[in-house]
């Protein structure tokens, strides 16, 4: 994922019209779902671990 963004950034700096903006939009949408989902997952796992460990 990160390498795709780096490649698009390099492409944009050289030829902005050559960048596939739909793909960039798809990546941004994916981030909007995965980052909060991973945070919520971490919170839930932490809460369960605190209950088990004490």
HELIX and SHEET records of a PDB file:
HELIX    1   1 UNK A    2  UNK A   14  1                                  13    
HELIX    2   2 UNK A   16  UNK A   18  5                                   3    
HELIX    3   3 UNK A   21  UNK A   53  1                                  33    
END                                                                             
